Amino acid sequence: METTKLANRTLFVLAVIVTGAVAGAFVWALLFAMNLGITFIWSNLGSRFGIYFPLAACLVGGLVIGLFTKRFGPYPEDLNEVMAKVKRDGRYDYDKLGSLSVAALLPLFFGGSVGPEAGLTGAVAGICTWVGDRMKRFGADFQKLTEVGTMAALSAIFTAPLFGFAAPLYGNGDGDGDDREGKGGSTITLPKNGKIVVYFCAIAGALGAFMGLGALFGGGLSLPRFTDIHVGATELAWLVPLALIGALGGWLFCVFDGLFEKAASKMGDRPVVKALIAGLVLASVGILLPFTMFAGETQAEQLGEVWTTMGAAALLATGFAKVAVTPLCIRFGWRGGHFFPVIFSGIAIGYGMAALTGADPVFCLCACTAALVGGVMRQPLMAVLLLFLCFPVKGVVVMFLAAALGAAVPLPKAFRPAERKRAAAAGSEHGSGEDPGNDGGKPAGN
């Protein structure tokens, strides 16, 4: 009996490492495809046209995205929705992985101000569920592969192991989701020490595959990594004002997100019209402020090279414009994640404040970005763990204080996440009873 149990445990750990590696490899593959598509459209084709190419590209993109949504449904789901389903059900449906992957790439190809994390996480969660379903005869623990693989995918996408480790536990009432039952009624029995080992193995497998493939073939995400930060009297004097500016960005993001969500709801099932509107606005803003387009990871590197040649007004306008454009894209059909665009917005605002104040640029970036991300996530610790992917550990105190201030700024009641969830739940109860964010792939209306 003990021999069988040990064999199953060993097989499970090996499966976890392989699952993590598969998750990392899949993330790399989709990001590699994303880079190929962006290069073809914006470098090969875009170089042959003038400054108004974004208008043509974004309108074509809006048409393609709208028609795709009309045919296959509103995919991909938001990262929070994916994580909620994984935590609630212990699984994620994998019958539409192809549609999910294409839907994740389309907004990125056409310059959408969204990140890839939502579509990537949903696709990886589906793959891991498929693997777990075929290995569950070896024990109930194999149904844990969906959560483990999702966490590994987050670690690979953000190259932030601590964020990937904490994300699956985030939001549970007791901080530990292992005591809940999956869809099949099987309770996960991994002890806490064993869970830590399992998560470590998954992260190692994901990062190993992701970074190994990136080293061999290129690709991946390239947010800049800032290593030097100076904290002197000038910087400390500007800490609160910098954090307040960043917090304003986070507050505006939440308000814009709520307003655009309501506007999209009032427009009804018109995916083509909504996607075209988003494309038109995205292109118009992008022609005036080019850095507002795309997810923001490459643009952050480019901005770091040229920010000293730009005025503070242009930098601040870029950051705050992206705060508005990203939720517009997401709510009007250019679905994707918001983490990378939000981080870029904070970086742009931070550079603008550095130009205005003369304070250390990296200090300004840490304070503004942490406050903005904290204001969006409403969880300072999670914001800091996420920002370790680009900011130095030496800035942890600055980031935590700024993120705490950003999260503390109150939102209007109608725009608070809990209130919006209750409103959505009430709306679905009075409607068809289906999840308004996912119609199961049924074609939308005209």
C-alpha positions as CSV (number, residue, x, y, z in Angstrom):
1,M,0.0,0.0,0.0
2,E,2.8,2.4,1.0
3,T,4.7,1.5,-2.2
4,T,1.7,2.2,-4.3
5,K,1.1,5.5,-2.6
6,L,4.8,6.5,-3.0
7,A,4.6,5.6,-6.7
8,N,1.5,7.7,-7.2
9,R,3.1,10.6,-5.4
10,T,6.3,10.3,-7.5
11,L,4.2,10.1,-10.7
12,F,2.2,13.1,-9.6
13,V,5.3,15.2,-9.0
14,L,6.7,14.2,-12.4
15,A,3.3,15.1,-13.9
16,V,3.5,18.5,-12.2
17,I,6.9,19.2,-13.7
18,V,5.8,18.1,-17.1
19,T,2.6,20.2,-16.8
20,G,4.6,23.2,-15.8
21,A,6.9,22.7,-18.7
22,V,3.9,22.3,-21.1
23,A,2.4,25.5,-19.7
24,G,5.6,27.4,-20.1
25,A,6.1,26.1,-23.7
26,F,2.6,26.9,-24.7
27,V,2.9,30.4,-23.3
28,W,6.2,30.8,-25.3
29,A,4.6,29.5,-28.5
30,L,1.6,31.9,-28.4
31,L,3.9,34.8,-27.6
32,F,6.2,33.8,-30.4
33,A,3.2,33.7,-32.8
34,M,2.1,37.1,-31.4
35,N,5.5,38.6,-32.2
36,L,5.5,37.2,-35.7
37,G,2.0,38.6,-36.4
38,I,2.9,42.0,-35.1
39,T,6.1,42.1,-37.0
40,F,4.3,41.2,-40.3
41,I,1.5,43.7,-39.9
42,W,3.2,46.6,-38.4
43,S,6.8,46.3,-39.7
44,N,6.4,44.6,-43.1
45,L,3.1,46.1,-44.1
46,G,3.1,49.3,-42.0
47,S,6.4,50.5,-43.4
48,R,4.8,50.8,-46.8
49,F,2.2,53.2,-45.7
50,G,2.2,56.6,-44.0
51,I,1.4,57.7,-40.5
52,Y,-2.3,56.9,-41.0
53,F,-1.6,53.1,-41.3
54,P,-2.9,52.6,-37.7
55,L,-6.3,53.7,-38.8
56,A,-6.5,51.1,-41.6
57,A,-5.0,48.4,-39.4
58,C,-7.2,49.0,-36.4
59,L,-10.4,49.2,-38.5
60,V,-9.6,46.0,-40.3
61,G,-8.7,44.5,-36.9
62,G,-12.0,45.7,-35.4
63,L,-13.9,44.1,-38.3
64,V,-12.0,40.8,-38.0
65,I,-12.4,40.7,-34.2
66,G,-16.1,41.6,-34.4
67,L,-16.9,38.9,-37.0
68,F,-14.9,36.3,-35.0
69,T,-16.8,37.2,-31.8
70,K,-20.1,37.0,-33.7
71,R,-19.2,33.5,-34.9
72,F,-17.5,32.0,-31.9
73,G,-18.5,34.1,-28.9
74,P,-16.8,36.5,-26.5
75,Y,-13.4,35.0,-25.9
76,P,-11.0,35.1,-24.2
77,E,-12.4,35.4,-20.7
78,D,-10.9,37.9,-18.3
79,L,-8.0,36.6,-16.1
80,N,-10.1,37.0,-13.0
81,E,-12.9,35.0,-14.5
82,V,-10.5,32.2,-15.5
83,M,-9.0,32.1,-12.0
84,A,-12.4,32.1,-10.4
85,K,-13.6,29.2,-12.4
86,V,-10.4,27.2,-11.7
87,K,-10.7,27.9,-8.0
88,R,-14.5,27.1,-7.9
89,D,-14.6,24.1,-10.2
90,G,-11.0,22.8,-10.0
91,R,-11.1,22.7,-13.9
92,Y,-11.5,24.8,-17.0
93,D,-13.4,23.7,-20.1
94,Y,-11.1,22.8,-23.0
95,D,-13.5,22.1,-25.8
96,K,-12.8,25.4,-27.5
97,L,-9.0,25.8,-27.1
98,G,-8.5,26.6,-30.7
99,S,-11.0,29.5,-30.7
100,L,-9.7,30.7,-27.4
101,S,-6.1,30.8,-28.7
102,V,-7.0,32.7,-31.9
103,A,-9.2,35.1,-29.9
104,A,-6.3,35.8,-27.6
105,L,-4.0,36.7,-30.5
106,L,-6.2,38.8,-32.7
107,P,-6.3,42.0,-30.6
108,L,-2.6,41.7,-30.1
109,F,-1.9,41.4,-33.9
110,F,-3.8,44.6,-34.6
111,G,-2.2,46.8,-31.9
112,G,-4.8,46.4,-29.2
113,S,-4.0,48.1,-25.9
114,V,-4.4,44.7,-24.0
115,G,-2.1,42.1,-22.6
116,P,-1.8,38.4,-23.5
117,E,-2.2,37.0,-20.0
118,A,-6.0,36.4,-20.1
119,G,-6.1,34.3,-23.2
120,L,-2.9,32.5,-22.4
121,T,-4.0,31.6,-18.9
122,G,-7.4,30.3,-20.1
123,A,-5.8,28.2,-22.8
124,V,-3.2,26.7,-20.4
125,A,-5.9,26.0,-17.8
126,G,-7.9,24.1,-20.4
127,I,-4.8,22.1,-21.4
128,C,-4.0,21.2,-17.8
129,T,-7.6,20.1,-17.2
130,W,-7.4,17.8,-20.3
131,V,-4.2,16.3,-18.9
132,G,-5.7,15.9,-15.4
133,D,-8.9,14.2,-16.8
134,R,-6.7,11.6,-18.4
135,M,-4.6,11.0,-15.3
136,K,-7.1,11.1,-12.6
137,R,-7.3,7.3,-12.4
138,F,-3.9,7.5,-10.6
139,G,-5.4,9.5,-7.8
140,A,-7.5,12.5,-6.9
141,D,-4.4,14.7,-6.7
142,F,-4.2,14.8,-10.5
143,Q,-7.3,16.9,-10.6
144,K,-5.1,19.6,-9.0
145,L,-3.1,19.9,-12.3
146,T,-5.4,22.7,-13.5
147,E,-4.7,25.0,-10.7
148,V,-1.0,24.1,-10.7
149,G,-0.7,24.6,-14.4
150,T,-2.6,28.0,-14.2
151,M,-0.1,29.2,-11.6
152,A,2.8,28.0,-13.6
153,A,1.5,29.9,-16.7
154,L,1.2,33.1,-14.7
155,S,4.8,32.6,-13.5
156,A,6.0,32.2,-17.1
157,I,3.9,35.1,-18.5
158,F,5.1,37.6,-15.9
159,T,8.5,35.9,-15.2
160,A,7.5,36.5,-11.6
161,P,7.5,33.3,-9.6
162,L,6.2,34.8,-6.4
163,F,3.2,36.3,-8.2
164,G,2.5,33.0,-9.9
165,F,2.7,31.2,-6.6
166,A,0.4,33.6,-4.8
167,A,-2.2,34.1,-7.5
168,P,-4.1,30.8,-7.1
169,L,-4.4,31.5,-3.4
170,Y,-5.5,35.1,-3.9
171,G,-9.1,35.8,-3.0
172,N,-9.9,32.7,-1.0
173,G,-11.5,33.5,2.3
174,D,-9.0,31.6,4.4
175,G,-6.1,32.1,2.1
176,D,-6.0,28.4,1.2
177,G,-8.1,26.8,-1.5
178,D,-7.2,23.2,-0.9
179,D,-10.1,22.4,1.3
180,R,-12.7,22.8,-1.4
181,E,-14.0,20.0,-3.6
182,G,-13.7,19.9,-7.3
183,K,-16.5,19.2,-9.7
184,G,-16.2,15.5,-9.3
185,G,-16.3,15.7,-5.5
186,S,-12.7,14.7,-4.9
187,T,-11.0,16.5,-2.1
188,I,-7.3,17.4,-2.7
189,T,-5.3,15.9,0.1
190,L,-1.9,17.3,-0.5
191,P,-0.4,18.6,2.8
192,K,0.7,22.2,2.9
193,N,4.4,21.3,2.8
194,G,3.8,19.0,-0.2
195,K,1.8,21.8,-1.9
196,I,4.7,24.2,-1.7
197,V,7.0,21.5,-3.2
198,V,4.5,20.9,-6.0
199,Y,4.1,24.6,-6.8
200,F,7.9,25.0,-6.8
201,C,8.2,22.1,-9.3
202,A,5.5,23.6,-11.5
203,I,7.2,27.0,-11.5
204,A,10.6,25.5,-12.2
205,G,9.2,23.5,-15.1
206,A,7.3,26.5,-16.6
207,L,10.1,29.0,-16.3
208,G,12.7,26.4,-17.5
209,A,10.7,25.7,-20.7
210,F,9.7,29.3,-21.3
211,M,13.2,30.7,-20.8
212,G,14.9,27.8,-22.5
213,L,12.8,28.2,-25.6
214,G,13.3,32.0,-25.5
215,A,17.1,31.6,-25.3
216,L,17.0,29.2,-28.3
217,F,14.5,30.8,-30.6
218,G,13.8,34.3,-29.1
219,G,10.4,35.6,-28.3
220,G,8.7,36.1,-25.0
221,L,7.8,39.3,-23.2
222,S,10.4,42.0,-22.7
223,L,9.4,44.4,-19.9
224,P,12.5,46.4,-18.9
225,R,14.2,45.5,-15.7
226,F,15.3,48.4,-13.6
227,T,18.1,47.7,-11.2
228,D,19.3,51.0,-9.8
229,I,17.2,53.2,-7.5
230,H,18.3,56.2,-5.5
231,V,16.3,57.2,-2.4
232,G,17.3,60.6,-1.0
233,A,15.7,63.5,0.6
234,T,14.3,64.8,-2.7
235,E,12.7,61.4,-3.5
236,L,11.2,61.0,0.0
237,A,9.7,64.5,-0.2
238,W,8.0,63.5,-3.5
239,L,6.8,60.0,-2.4
240,V,3.2,61.0,-1.5
241,P,2.6,63.3,-4.5
242,L,4.0,60.6,-6.9
243,A,1.8,58.0,-5.3
244,L,-1.2,60.2,-5.5
245,I,-0.7,60.8,-9.2
246,G,-0.4,57.0,-9.8
247,A,-3.4,56.4,-7.6
248,L,-5.4,58.8,-9.7
249,G,-4.5,56.7,-12.8
250,G,-5.7,53.6,-11.0
251,W,-8.9,55.3,-9.9
252,L,-9.6,56.5,-13.5
253,F,-8.9,53.0,-14.9
254,C,-11.6,51.5,-12.6
255,V,-14.1,54.3,-13.4
256,F,-13.5,54.1,-17.2
257,D,-13.8,50.3,-17.0
258,G,-17.2,50.6,-15.3
259,L,-18.4,53.2,-17.7
260,F,-17.4,51.3,-20.8
261,E,-18.8,48.1,-19.4
262,K,-22.2,49.9,-19.0
263,A,-22.0,51.5,-22.4
264,A,-21.2,48.1,-24.0
265,S,-24.1,46.5,-22.2
266,K,-26.5,49.2,-23.4
267,M,-25.4,48.6,-27.0
268,G,-26.4,45.0,-26.7
269,D,-25.1,42.1,-28.9
270,R,-23.4,44.2,-31.6
271,P,-19.9,42.8,-31.6
272,V,-18.9,44.1,-35.0
273,V,-20.0,47.7,-34.3
274,K,-18.4,47.7,-30.8
275,A,-15.1,46.3,-32.1
276,L,-15.0,48.9,-34.9
277,I,-15.6,51.7,-32.5
278,A,-12.8,50.5,-30.3
279,G,-10.5,50.2,-33.3
280,L,-11.4,53.7,-34.5
281,V,-10.7,55.2,-31.0
282,L,-7.5,53.1,-30.6
283,A,-6.1,54.3,-33.9
284,S,-7.0,57.9,-33.4
285,V,-5.3,58.0,-30.0
286,G,-2.4,56.0,-31.4
287,I,-1.7,58.4,-34.2
288,L,-1.4,61.2,-31.7
289,L,0.3,59.2,-29.0
290,P,1.9,56.1,-30.6
291,F,3.0,54.5,-27.3
292,T,-0.7,54.0,-26.3
293,M,-1.0,51.1,-28.7
294,F,-0.1,47.4,-28.0
295,A,0.3,45.6,-24.7
296,G,3.2,47.9,-23.6
297,E,6.1,45.6,-22.8
298,T,8.1,46.5,-25.9
299,Q,6.9,50.1,-25.7
300,A,8.2,50.4,-22.2
301,E,11.7,49.6,-23.4
302,Q,11.4,52.0,-26.2
303,L,10.1,54.7,-23.9
304,G,13.0,54.2,-21.6
305,E,15.3,55.2,-24.5
306,V,13.5,58.3,-25.6
307,W,11.7,59.7,-22.6
308,T,14.3,62.4,-22.0
309,T,13.5,63.8,-25.5
310,M,9.8,64.0,-24.8
311,G,8.0,66.6,-22.8
312,A,6.5,65.9,-19.4
313,A,3.0,66.7,-20.8
314,A,3.4,64.1,-23.6
315,L,4.5,61.5,-21.2
316,L,1.7,62.1,-18.7
317,A,-0.8,62.2,-21.6
318,T,0.4,58.9,-22.9
319,G,0.0,57.2,-19.5
320,F,-3.4,58.6,-18.8
321,A,-4.6,58.0,-22.3
322,K,-3.7,54.4,-22.1
323,V,-5.6,54.2,-18.8
324,A,-8.7,55.0,-20.8
325,V,-8.0,53.1,-24.0
326,T,-7.3,49.8,-22.4
327,P,-10.7,49.3,-20.7
328,L,-12.4,50.6,-23.9
329,C,-10.6,47.9,-25.9
330,I,-11.5,45.1,-23.4
331,R,-15.2,46.1,-23.0
332,F,-15.8,46.7,-26.7
333,G,-14.6,43.3,-27.9
334,W,-10.8,43.6,-28.1
335,R,-10.6,41.2,-25.2
336,G,-7.4,40.6,-23.3
337,G,-5.6,41.3,-20.0
338,H,-4.9,44.7,-18.4
339,F,-1.8,44.1,-16.4
340,F,0.9,44.9,-19.0
341,P,-1.0,48.0,-20.2
342,V,-1.5,49.2,-16.6
343,I,2.2,48.7,-15.8
344,F,3.2,50.7,-18.9
345,S,0.8,53.5,-18.0
346,G,2.5,53.7,-14.6
347,I,5.9,53.8,-16.2
348,A,4.9,56.6,-18.7
349,I,3.4,58.6,-15.8
350,G,6.5,58.0,-13.7
351,Y,8.8,59.3,-16.5
352,G,6.6,62.3,-16.8
353,M,6.8,63.0,-13.1
354,A,10.6,62.5,-13.2
355,A,10.8,65.1,-15.9
356,L,8.8,67.5,-13.8
357,T,10.4,66.9,-10.4
358,G,14.0,66.0,-11.2
359,A,13.7,63.1,-8.7
360,D,15.4,59.8,-9.4
361,P,13.6,58.3,-12.5
362,V,13.4,54.7,-11.1
363,F,12.0,56.0,-7.8
364,C,9.3,57.9,-9.7
365,L,8.5,54.8,-11.8
366,C,8.3,52.6,-8.7
367,A,6.0,55.0,-6.8
368,C,3.7,55.9,-9.7
369,T,3.4,52.3,-11.2
370,A,2.9,50.7,-7.8
371,A,0.2,53.2,-6.8
372,L,-1.6,52.7,-10.2
373,V,-1.4,48.9,-10.1
374,G,-2.5,48.9,-6.5
375,G,-5.4,51.1,-7.4
376,V,-6.5,48.7,-10.1
377,M,-5.9,45.5,-8.2
378,R,-7.0,46.8,-4.8
379,Q,-4.5,44.3,-3.3
380,P,-1.1,46.0,-2.4
381,L,0.8,42.8,-1.7
382,M,-0.2,41.2,-5.0
383,A,0.7,44.4,-6.8
384,V,4.2,44.4,-5.3
385,L,4.7,40.7,-6.1
386,L,3.7,41.4,-9.7
387,L,6.0,44.4,-10.0
388,F,9.1,42.5,-9.0
389,L,9.2,41.5,-12.7
390,C,10.6,44.9,-13.6
391,F,11.5,46.8,-10.4
392,P,14.4,46.1,-8.0
393,V,13.9,44.5,-4.6
394,K,15.5,47.6,-3.1
395,G,12.3,49.5,-4.0
396,V,10.0,47.1,-2.1
397,V,9.2,49.6,0.7
398,V,8.5,52.4,-1.8
399,M,6.3,50.1,-3.9
400,F,4.3,48.7,-1.0
401,L,3.6,52.2,0.5
402,A,2.5,53.5,-2.9
403,A,0.4,50.4,-3.7
404,A,-1.3,50.7,-0.3
405,L,-2.1,54.3,-0.9
406,G,-3.4,53.5,-4.4
407,A,-5.6,50.7,-3.0
408,A,-6.9,52.9,-0.2
409,V,-8.3,55.6,-2.5
410,P,-12.1,54.9,-2.4
411,L,-14.0,54.1,-5.6
412,P,-17.6,55.3,-6.2
413,K,-19.9,52.6,-5.0
414,A,-21.1,51.7,-8.5
415,F,-17.5,51.0,-9.7
416,R,-16.4,48.8,-6.8
417,P,-15.6,45.3,-7.9
418,A,-18.0,43.7,-5.4
419,E,-20.9,45.9,-6.4
420,R,-20.3,45.2,-10.1
421,K,-20.2,41.5,-9.4
422,R,-23.5,41.7,-7.6
423,A,-25.1,43.8,-10.3
424,A,-23.9,41.2,-12.9
425,A,-25.3,38.4,-10.9
426,A,-28.6,40.1,-10.5
427,G,-28.7,40.8,-14.2
428,S,-28.1,37.2,-15.1
429,E,-30.8,36.0,-12.7
430,H,-33.3,38.2,-14.5
431,G,-32.0,37.1,-17.8
432,S,-31.3,33.7,-19.3
433,G,-29.3,32.5,-16.3
434,E,-26.1,32.3,-18.4
435,D,-22.8,33.9,-17.5
436,P,-23.0,37.3,-19.3
437,G,-19.2,37.2,-19.9
438,N,-19.3,33.8,-21.6
439,D,-22.2,32.6,-23.8
440,G,-20.6,29.2,-24.2
441,G,-19.4,30.0,-27.7
442,K,-22.9,30.7,-29.1
443,P,-22.9,33.2,-31.9
444,A,-23.7,36.7,-30.8
445,G,-26.3,39.0,-32.4
446,N,-25.8,41.4,-35.2
